[in-house]
Amino acid sequence: MKDVIEREGMVIQYVGGAPGEVSWAYTIGRLRRNRPELITVGLAPGSAMQMLNEIDAAWGELTIPDNGICFVPGKPQHRFAILPVPDSLWFSDYLLGAMHDALERGLVDARSALQVLWPDDNGRFPWEPGTSSSFRRRQPILGLAD
């Protein structure tokens, strides 16, 4: 994994949940480039990796407004939201690989992570009125339920 991070700038770790549990994917290595790690919850592996790779590739061009709702530059149909991940989650399974990499690199004090959230089929995010309870369970906002 270290070789891939050196060559590509990051890797994406996918963690599949047991039946009835959520799965998640997160980046490892972005801190080495002075960028926060990214995590998304509830997406299938391919979708999670595509989303995180697209956001990483467009990072320098992103504008993150106060409400956190963004678009991938040049792809307005790729709408997502970014929320800060509580510092306490660095010491949980959610970001375990990123924490180990930060420790090895002496970057533990620079740790930061952002949760990437995606809208439902109607364009609503988990906190917005009208989202189903199953959608909210599938994509919990980290730090609220933990």
C-alpha positions, 0 to 999 in steps of 0.5 A, a space after each residue: 500500500 505504501 508504494 501505491 500511496 507514493 506513486 498515486 498520492 493516495 489509496 482508497 480503503 473499502 470496508 464492507 459492513 456485515 449484513 445490516 451494517 453500513 459499509 464505508 470507503 476512505 482515503 489514505 495518503 491525502 494528508 501527505 499532500 496537505 489535504 484532508 482525508 475523505 470518507 463516504 458511507 453506504 456506497 457500493 465499492 465502485 461508486 465510492 471509489 469513483 466519487 472519492 477519486 473524482 473529488 481528489 482529482 478536482 480538489 484544487 478547483 473545488 469551492 466549498 460553500 458554507 452549506 457544504 454542498 458542492 459540484 465536481 467542476 465541469 460535472 454539475 450532475 455530480 453533486 455532493 456535500 462535505 461535512 467535517 469529521 469529528 476528531 474523535 473518529 480518527 481513533 475509530 475503525 472509520 479511519 484506521 488506515 489513515 491514522 496509521 499512515 499519519 502516525 508513520 509520517 508524523 502527521 498525526 497533529 495535522 489530521 483532518 477528515 471530511 465526510 462526503 455525502 451524496 443525495 438520494 434519487 430526488 436530490 436530497 441529502 440525509 438531513 433534508 426533509 423528505 428523505 426516507 429513514 432507510 436512506 438516512 440509516 444507509 448514510 449516517 452523518 458521522 459523529 451524530 450517531 456514534 
